[in-house]
Amino acid sequence: MPRKSRKAKLILDEKQKEQLNKISQSRKAPIREVQRASILLRYSEDMPITDIEKMIQVSRPTIYKWIEKALAMGVVEGLKDKYHRPKEPVITQEAKAWVINLACKKPTDLGYAAEMWTRKALADHVRKYAPEAGHDCLKKAVKATIQRILDKHPIRPHKIAYYLERRDPDFEQKMADILCVYREINLQNEAAAPGDIPSIITVSVDEKPGVQAIKNIAPDIMPDPGKQSRVMRDYEYKRLGTLSILAALDLHDGHVIAQVHDRHRSSEFISLLKEMDAYYPAESTIRIILDNHSAHISKETMKYLSSRPGRFLYVHTPKHGSWLNLVETLFGKMARTFLKHIRVNSKQELKERILLGIKEINASPVVHQWKKFDFAHAF
């Protein structure tokens, strides 16, 4: 027969029993409180400690501990853990300013290899050098302490956000010039009769470098009804090199003149200019919207342009303003269509596929238009 405890009896009134029953059956209360309420209920009913131990699945010393606590402090109070948070040292304003100053420096400035702080690295540095800097209140500072100091300002030295420095002092004026050209072309296209050839033909020119020639190691497996719904492709592949696409987009009829080369130098750009010269009527001026790439303004290119006086007219986009060039929408279309997931067996095949894709675009040309004219922000 189980031995009964010699400890004092725990006498509960109806209200206390109701409280303990509610907690012992709760699904939301912490499990430790549920167990303690069950222990006290069973003990108040004179259940032997051995039986309580088996029923609640806790050790005998733990059962005695919570019985003694309930007898000493009261039933409800005896269920709770009493945490005594150690008193944190008072952190002076000077110490906080020192932490902020550290956070506003790069770790490399202090002899570390890392480019940016992590919370741990900053806390480690603070603990190490705080006494030397006269801030003993920080010699045991943990990450949470440092974070609370930074949150007051707030400062996030472990995070980075990017910006684009405006290096072109004439950005607004150049942007306005481009938008004016686009507005003029839109009006010109709306008023043009079928077959009209404008005296000034505007084309948007740029290059798309780094188009990769990628070869499959294993063949693709095509969809099979009832077995697989998509194309299966092996993870491994082989890089064969890259090509550059030079393209001129006609903003009047959507026609594309394009060339594909291994490199993009002055000679390749002049080759594109010559093709445009041969394609358009001799009496028209070809107005080219383009960026300031070295191949566009090199001595070799300028020499060719001087040999064709009045034939070509440049309109430059500002630095970091390539998004103003409508040919970028053409490159986006290529990326979404014939360049998407492309696999080839050679760079020559890639070149042929690109030129075939351009031919398909020219079979159903689309006039690209600039539709948002916010001149208020252009000046």
VMD Tcl script that draws the C-alpha trace (Angstrom):
set ca {
  {0.00 0.00 0.00}
  {1.47 3.44 -0.96}
  {2.88 5.43 1.93}
  {0.97 8.62 2.66}
  {2.77 11.91 3.08}
  {3.36 13.27 6.58}
  {3.21 16.85 5.35}
  {0.44 19.16 6.46}
  {-2.90 18.74 4.76}
  {-3.85 21.19 2.02}
  {-7.41 22.32 2.65}
  {-9.15 24.00 -0.30}
  {-12.37 25.95 -0.25}
  {-14.86 25.67 -3.11}
  {-13.52 28.73 -4.91}
  {-9.95 27.43 -4.81}
  {-11.05 24.01 -6.05}
  {-12.91 25.67 -8.92}
  {-9.82 27.71 -9.82}
  {-7.51 24.69 -9.75}
  {-9.95 22.56 -11.75}
  {-10.19 25.26 -14.40}
  {-6.42 25.58 -14.70}
  {-5.81 21.80 -14.71}
  {-8.20 21.40 -17.66}
  {-7.03 24.47 -19.55}
  {-5.49 24.19 -23.03}
  {-4.09 27.71 -22.95}
  {-2.37 27.85 -19.57}
  {1.37 26.99 -19.43}
  {1.88 23.24 -19.04}
  {3.81 23.72 -15.79}
  {0.80 25.50 -14.21}
  {-1.56 22.78 -15.44}
  {0.65 20.14 -13.79}
  {0.94 22.09 -10.54}
  {-2.83 22.60 -10.31}
  {-3.35 18.84 -10.78}
  {-0.75 18.09 -8.09}
  {-2.47 20.36 -5.56}
  {-5.93 18.98 -6.34}
  {-4.80 15.37 -5.93}
  {-2.89 16.16 -2.75}
  {-5.89 17.94 -1.22}
  {-7.89 14.74 -1.90}
  {-5.34 12.70 0.13}
  {-3.97 10.88 -2.90}
  {-0.59 9.28 -2.04}
  {2.49 11.03 -3.44}
  {3.49 7.86 -5.32}
  {0.16 7.84 -7.16}
  {0.43 11.56 -7.95}
  {3.94 10.92 -9.28}
  {2.66 8.24 -11.66}
  {-0.41 10.20 -12.75}
  {1.25 13.59 -13.43}
  {4.58 12.13 -14.61}
  {6.76 14.40 -12.49}
  {9.37 13.55 -9.86}
  {8.67 13.25 -6.12}
  {10.96 16.22 -5.21}
  {9.06 18.40 -7.69}
  {5.73 17.40 -6.15}
  {7.00 18.22 -2.64}
  {8.37 21.53 -3.85}
  {5.01 22.77 -5.14}
  {3.08 21.44 -2.16}
  {5.41 23.30 0.19}
  {5.13 26.45 -1.90}
  {1.31 26.29 -1.86}
  {1.28 25.75 1.90}
  {3.65 28.68 2.42}
  {2.35 31.22 -0.14}
  {-1.21 30.21 -0.88}
  {-2.72 28.05 -3.59}
  {-2.90 30.54 -6.46}
  {0.43 32.21 -5.72}
  {2.04 28.80 -5.39}
  {1.34 28.02 -9.03}
  {3.46 30.87 -10.37}
  {7.17 31.05 -11.02}
  {8.77 34.04 -9.41}
  {11.41 35.51 -11.70}
  {13.80 38.02 -10.28}
  {15.25 39.97 -13.18}
  {18.68 41.19 -12.16}
  {18.84 44.94 -12.00}
  {20.50 46.27 -15.11}
  {23.24 48.83 -14.68}
  {22.26 52.36 -15.56}
  {23.66 53.14 -19.00}
  {24.81 56.72 -19.19}
  {24.01 59.04 -22.08}
  {27.73 59.24 -22.85}
  {27.90 55.44 -23.14}
  {24.88 55.38 -25.44}
  {26.45 58.09 -27.62}
  {29.61 56.00 -27.80}
  {27.63 52.97 -29.05}
  {25.83 55.10 -31.64}
  {29.16 56.48 -32.83}
  {30.52 52.95 -33.24}
  {27.42 51.86 -35.17}
  {27.91 54.77 -37.56}
  {31.40 53.56 -38.48}
  {32.38 50.64 -40.66}
  {34.03 47.68 -38.91}
  {36.91 48.05 -41.38}
  {37.63 51.47 -39.85}
  {38.31 49.68 -36.57}
  {40.56 46.99 -38.01}
  {38.01 44.23 -38.71}
  {37.65 42.31 -41.96}
  {33.86 42.63 -42.13}
  {32.29 45.37 -44.23}
  {29.19 45.74 -42.05}
  {28.31 45.17 -38.41}
  {26.24 42.27 -37.20}
  {24.44 42.64 -33.87}
  {26.77 40.09 -32.28}
  {29.94 41.68 -33.66}
  {28.93 45.13 -32.41}
  {27.99 43.78 -28.97}
  {31.31 41.89 -28.77}
  {33.26 45.04 -29.65}
  {31.31 47.10 -27.10}
  {31.99 44.64 -24.28}
  {35.68 44.41 -25.15}
  {36.42 48.11 -25.38}
  {33.80 49.72 -23.10}
  {35.99 49.71 -19.94}
  {38.90 51.18 -21.91}
  {36.60 53.92 -23.22}
  {35.42 54.68 -19.67}
  {31.99 53.04 -19.96}
  {31.98 50.25 -17.37}
  {28.19 50.13 -17.53}
  {28.54 48.40 -20.92}
  {31.13 45.78 -20.02}
  {28.43 43.09 -19.80}
  {26.14 44.45 -22.52}
  {24.42 41.79 -24.63}
  {22.93 42.02 -28.11}
  {19.51 43.02 -26.77}
  {21.01 45.90 -24.80}
  {22.84 47.25 -27.85}
  {19.71 46.81 -29.97}
  {17.61 48.85 -27.52}
  {20.16 51.67 -27.70}
  {20.11 51.61 -31.52}
  {16.31 51.39 -31.66}
  {15.97 54.75 -29.94}
  {17.39 56.61 -32.95}
  {16.76 54.29 -35.01}
  {19.95 52.91 -36.58}
  {20.33 49.60 -38.44}
  {24.06 49.16 -39.17}
  {23.53 45.50 -40.13}
  {21.24 46.43 -43.05}
  {21.99 48.11 -46.36}
  {19.81 50.09 -48.78}
  {20.99 51.11 -52.23}
  {20.82 54.47 -53.91}
  {21.93 55.78 -57.28}
  {24.11 58.84 -57.20}
  {23.14 61.35 -59.86}
  {26.39 61.99 -61.69}
  {24.96 63.89 -64.63}
  {24.37 67.57 -63.76}
  {22.16 67.93 -66.84}
  {19.99 64.91 -66.06}
  {16.68 66.81 -65.95}
  {17.31 68.70 -69.17}
  {18.41 65.58 -71.06}
  {15.41 63.68 -69.78}
  {13.15 66.51 -70.93}
  {14.78 66.44 -74.36}
  {14.11 62.70 -74.68}
  {10.49 63.07 -73.57}
  {9.98 65.90 -76.05}
  {11.27 63.67 -78.85}
  {8.87 60.90 -77.80}
  {5.94 63.32 -77.67}
  {6.84 64.63 -81.13}
  {7.03 61.08 -82.54}
  {3.64 60.14 -81.04}
  {1.99 63.18 -82.65}
  {3.83 62.55 -85.90}
  {2.70 58.91 -86.02}
  {-0.92 59.85 -85.29}
  {-0.98 62.37 -88.15}
  {0.95 60.26 -90.69}
  {-0.84 58.75 -93.66}
  {-0.07 55.17 -94.74}
  {3.19 55.07 -96.69}
  {4.44 58.47 -95.44}
  {8.18 58.60 -94.82}
  {9.17 61.24 -92.25}
  {12.04 63.57 -93.05}
  {13.51 62.75 -89.64}
  {13.40 59.06 -88.79}
  {13.91 58.33 -85.10}
  {15.42 55.06 -83.93}
  {16.25 53.86 -80.43}
  {19.65 52.15 -80.26}
  {21.42 50.16 -77.58}
  {23.22 46.88 -76.99}
  {22.35 43.82 -74.93}
  {25.68 42.30 -73.92}
  {26.34 39.00 -72.23}
  {23.71 36.82 -73.90}
  {24.87 33.38 -72.82}
  {25.24 30.40 -75.10}
  {24.32 27.49 -72.82}
  {24.40 23.86 -73.88}
  {22.46 21.01 -72.32}
  {24.51 18.06 -71.08}
  {21.50 15.74 -71.33}
  {18.53 16.16 -73.70}
  {15.30 17.79 -72.57}
  {12.41 15.42 -71.90}
  {9.19 16.74 -73.39}
  {5.73 16.57 -71.75}
  {3.97 13.23 -71.92}
  {0.19 13.09 -71.34}
  {-0.62 11.14 -68.20}
  {3.03 10.99 -67.12}
  {4.47 14.51 -66.85}
  {3.01 17.93 -67.49}
  {6.14 19.98 -68.11}
  {9.47 19.93 -69.90}
  {12.11 18.17 -67.81}
  {15.65 19.56 -68.01}
  {18.86 18.28 -66.48}
  {20.42 20.56 -63.86}
  {23.87 20.36 -65.41}
  {24.83 22.49 -68.41}
  {27.87 23.84 -70.22}
  {28.68 27.48 -70.91}
  {29.93 28.15 -74.44}
  {30.51 31.90 -74.17}
  {28.50 35.07 -74.71}
  {27.28 37.28 -77.55}
  {26.13 40.90 -77.78}
  {23.00 42.08 -79.55}
  {23.13 45.53 -81.17}
  {19.64 46.72 -82.02}
  {18.01 49.77 -83.58}
  {14.26 50.06 -82.97}
  {12.31 52.21 -85.41}
  {9.89 54.29 -83.33}
  {7.60 54.93 -86.30}
  {6.81 51.41 -87.51}
  {8.44 49.06 -84.97}
  {10.95 47.61 -87.44}
  {14.14 46.27 -85.84}
  {17.61 46.35 -87.36}
  {19.86 44.08 -85.33}
  {23.29 42.53 -85.45}
  {24.89 39.89 -83.26}
  {28.61 40.02 -82.45}
  {31.14 38.48 -80.09}
  {32.09 41.97 -78.90}
  {30.74 45.49 -78.88}
  {33.38 47.91 -80.11}
  {33.41 50.90 -82.41}
  {33.76 48.68 -85.48}
  {30.59 46.71 -84.59}
  {28.65 49.89 -83.87}
  {29.76 51.44 -87.17}
  {28.57 48.27 -88.89}
  {25.09 48.88 -87.40}
  {25.18 52.53 -88.53}
  {26.05 51.42 -92.08}
  {23.13 48.98 -92.11}
  {20.77 51.76 -90.99}
  {22.23 54.07 -93.64}
  {21.54 51.49 -96.33}
  {18.03 50.70 -95.06}
  {16.53 54.20 -94.80}
  {15.91 56.64 -97.68}
  {18.95 58.76 -98.50}
  {17.02 62.04 -98.14}
  {15.99 61.34 -94.52}
  {17.90 62.24 -91.36}
  {18.31 59.36 -88.93}
  {17.86 60.60 -85.37}
  {19.35 58.13 -82.88}
  {18.45 57.94 -79.21}
  {21.40 56.30 -77.44}
  {23.60 56.41 -74.37}
  {27.19 57.56 -73.96}
  {28.89 54.20 -74.48}
  {32.49 54.66 -75.60}
  {31.79 52.92 -78.93}
  {29.13 55.54 -79.72}
  {31.47 58.52 -79.33}
  {34.90 57.10 -80.16}
  {37.24 58.71 -82.67}
  {36.59 55.89 -85.12}
  {32.82 56.40 -84.87}
  {33.10 60.19 -85.11}
  {35.24 59.79 -88.21}
  {32.55 57.68 -89.86}
  {29.78 60.13 -88.90}
  {31.78 63.02 -90.36}
  {31.92 61.13 -93.65}
  {28.09 61.21 -93.72}
  {27.34 64.84 -92.80}
  {23.71 65.52 -91.87}
  {22.78 61.86 -92.10}
  {22.81 61.02 -88.38}
  {21.67 63.05 -85.39}
  {22.42 61.96 -81.82}
  {20.09 62.46 -78.84}
  {21.86 61.19 -75.70}
  {20.14 59.77 -72.66}
  {21.57 61.06 -69.35}
  {23.97 58.96 -67.31}
  {22.11 56.21 -65.43}
  {19.10 57.01 -67.60}
  {19.06 53.93 -69.83}
  {15.47 53.32 -68.69}
  {14.55 56.33 -70.87}
  {15.60 54.44 -74.00}
  {12.63 52.65 -75.57}
  {14.81 49.93 -77.07}
  {15.01 48.50 -73.54}
  {11.38 47.42 -73.94}
  {12.45 45.48 -77.04}
  {15.19 43.72 -75.07}
  {12.63 42.90 -72.41}
  {10.41 41.33 -75.06}
  {13.34 39.23 -76.30}
  {14.06 38.03 -72.77}
  {10.41 37.01 -72.32}
  {10.15 35.22 -75.65}
  {12.86 33.61 -77.77}
  {15.73 34.10 -75.29}
  {13.81 32.59 -72.38}
  {15.30 29.21 -71.30}
  {17.25 29.05 -74.57}
  {19.68 26.14 -75.04}
  {22.04 25.78 -78.01}
  {24.90 23.58 -79.17}
  {27.18 26.43 -80.26}
  {27.55 30.20 -80.29}
  {26.79 30.12 -84.00}
  {23.46 28.45 -83.30}
  {22.69 31.10 -80.67}
  {23.42 33.84 -83.22}
  {21.15 32.18 -85.79}
  {18.34 31.77 -83.23}
  {18.60 35.44 -82.20}
  {18.44 36.63 -85.81}
  {15.48 34.30 -86.41}
  {13.75 35.83 -83.37}
  {14.35 39.33 -84.78}
  {12.88 38.17 -88.11}
  {9.77 36.93 -86.30}
  {9.41 40.30 -84.53}
  {9.69 42.14 -87.85}
  {7.03 39.87 -89.34}
  {4.53 41.43 -86.91}
  {6.10 44.73 -85.81}
  {4.77 46.66 -82.85}
  {5.23 50.43 -82.49}
  {6.77 51.13 -79.08}
  {5.49 54.31 -77.44}
  {6.35 56.33 -74.35}
  {3.03 56.95 -72.65}
  {3.85 58.81 -69.43}
  {4.97 62.40 -69.89}
  {5.63 64.05 -66.54}
  {7.25 67.30 -67.62}
  {6.65 68.85 -64.21}
  {9.45 66.68 -62.83}
  {11.64 66.96 -65.88}
  {12.76 70.55 -65.31}
}
mol new
graphics top color blue
foreach p $ca { graphics top sphere $p radius 0.5 }
foreach p [lrange $ca 0 end-1] q [lrange $ca 1 end] { graphics top cylinder $p $q radius 0.2 }
display resetview
